[in-house]
């Protein structure tokens, strides 16, 4: 995570996968839910994007929507490709796998922008190197992705809070 001056506005995170229809919109929805639960929606913002524009304008994959809905996770938006504005606004661009990391690095407009790219799995517990792409699999793949996203997004937000020294109001008890 890059340094952040709260006077400059909210800290901004962009989640990135290949087509922006499965993993990254689910990460965005997961992170937004955590921000609301922790009372940080005004201090941290997020978005999602892909490294290709093949699915531009499409909603998230219906299978991901179904899996997310089962967890009361609102997911929406329209797929889009990462652009220079993402690199400009974001304090961090978090990629779901090594291929996304490589592709996004190639889109970075400058070395400073490229330095903002990090693997999302840096925040996931255990020995997980990538969030697998569930697109060609069955329902269990979407569930596994959501499990990894919940873990990683929670740990990411814990790190943001710790780095910025934010006092967080009483957190809801785990259900």
Residue pairs with C-beta under 8 A, 6 or more apart in sequence:
1 11
1 91
1 92
1 118
1 159
1 160
1 163
2 91
2 92
2 115
2 116
4 11
4 91
4 164
6 43
6 164
10 42
10 43
10 44
10 45
11 43
11 44
11 45
11 91
11 160
11 164
12 44
12 45
12 46
12 47
12 89
12 90
12 91
13 31
13 44
13 45
13 46
13 47
13 90
13 91
13 92
13 93
13 94
13 156
14 46
14 47
14 48
14 49
14 82
14 86
14 89
14 90
14 92
14 93
14 94
15 23
15 24
15 25
15 27
15 28
15 31
15 46
15 47
15 48
15 49
15 94
15 96
15 120
16 24
16 48
16 49
16 50
16 51
16 82
16 93
16 94
16 95
16 96
16 100
16 104
17 23
17 24
17 27
17 48
17 50
17 51
17 95
17 96
17 97
17 100
17 131
17 133
18 50
18 51
18 52
18 96
18 99
18 100
18 103
18 133
19 50
19 52
19 54
19 55
19 79
19 135
20 48
20 49
20 50
20 55
20 79
20 80
20 81
21 50
21 55
21 58
21 59
21 60
21 61
21 64
21 79
21 135
22 60
22 61
22 63
22 64
22 133
22 134
22 135
22 142
22 145
23 96
23 131
23 133
23 134
23 145
23 149
24 48
24 49
24 50
24 96
25 48
25 60
25 64
25 75
25 76
25 77
25 79
26 60
26 64
26 68
26 73
26 75
26 145
26 146
26 149
27 48
27 94
27 96
27 120
27 131
27 149
27 152
27 153
28 46
28 47
28 48
28 75
28 77
29 68
29 73
29 74
29 75
29 76
30 73
30 146
30 149
30 150
30 153
31 46
31 153
31 156
31 157
32 41
32 46
32 74
33 73
33 74
34 153
34 154
34 157
35 41
35 44
35 46
35 157
37 171
37 172
38 157
38 161
38 168
38 169
38 171
39 168
39 169
40 157
40 161
40 166
40 168
43 166
44 157
44 160
47 86
47 90
48 77
49 80
49 81
49 82
49 83
49 86
50 79
50 80
50 81
50 82
51 81
51 82
51 100
51 103
51 104
51 107
52 81
52 103
53 80
53 81
55 79
56 78
56 79
56 80
56 81
57 78
57 79
57 80
58 78
58 79
59 65
59 76
59 77
59 78
59 79
60 68
60 75
60 76
60 77
60 79
61 135
63 134
63 139
63 142
64 75
64 134
64 142
64 145
65 75
66 139
66 142
67 139
67 142
67 143
67 145
67 146
68 74
68 75
68 146
69 75
71 146
73 146
82 93
82 104
82 107
83 107
84 109
84 113
86 93
87 93
87 107
87 108
87 109
87 110
87 113
87 116
88 113
90 116
91 116
92 116
92 117
92 118
93 104
93 116
93 117
93 118
94 117
94 118
94 119
94 120
94 123
94 156
95 101
95 104
95 117
95 118
95 119
95 120
96 120
96 130
96 131
96 133
97 119
97 130
97 131
97 132
97 133
98 119
98 129
98 130
101 117
101 119
104 117
105 114
105 117
108 114
108 116
108 117
119 129
119 130
120 131
120 152
120 156
121 128
121 129
121 130
121 131
121 148
121 152
123 151
123 152
123 153
123 155
123 156
123 159
124 131
124 148
124 151
124 152
124 155
125 151
125 155
128 148
131 145
131 148
131 149
131 152
132 141
132 144
132 145
134 141
134 142
134 144
134 145
160 166
161 168
